[in-house]
Amino acid sequence: MASIHVRLRADKDDDIAAWYEAQDDKSTAVREAIRAAIDRDNGQESAVKEAVGRELARLPQVVTAAVREALKGYQLSPADNKGPGSEDPELASRLDAQLDEFFS
């Protein structure tokens, strides 16, 4: 069994001292207060993890929309436009690999 010893500082911890002194069952009150703080902190941590998970799940759609918006209306100059299927196979392969890595 563990024992916890706490030293309260005058003026800085007077609120804690007053709360503690007002407790009929001091040990139970302290245990319940510590458990409530643990539950609250764990609840906040899981809420943050859930929110981050939702945002990370949306990331591919957000990036895709941003790329589409950035490229909207972009056209190759007539000198560069050699028609469908005339892309540089090496550059196309590198771009595909980068996009696959980013969205996987």
Disulfide bonds with the S-S distance in Angstrom:
none
